[in-house]
Amino acid sequence: MSTLPLTIAGRSPFDPIRFRWGGAGSVALGVAVMFTGAGAGIVFGILLVLLGIATWFFTKFGVTSWYDMSAAGKVIAGTGSVIGCAFLYIFLLTFFAVLKLFEFFTK
């Protein structure tokens, strides 16, 4: 079996764990965008929530392998995983950087 696409240091956004977390990240991003209150934010928020749910659906919550999915399933699950993982990585890096800044300025 060959390696998954976009594999860096043995990790890929298309492995089972990142499918799960990517779906959660897409749902979290969708909810955050919905709370902007703007019309476009609500529409894109709903689409992102649906993308996260579709990621979980097509991968059966990370049980289905990348190689066992149909082409359409790969597109939807891959997009949801990449968007969700990128959001979670950026959010967590920013969160911990802000915590470190608070710690630095309070000392």
Secondary structure, 3 states (H helix, E strand, C coil): CCCCCCCECCECCCCHHHHHHHHHHHHHHHHHHHCCCCHHHHHHHHHHHHHHHHHHHHHCCCCCCHHHCCHHHHHHHHHHHHHHHHHHHHHHHHHHHHHHHHHHHHC
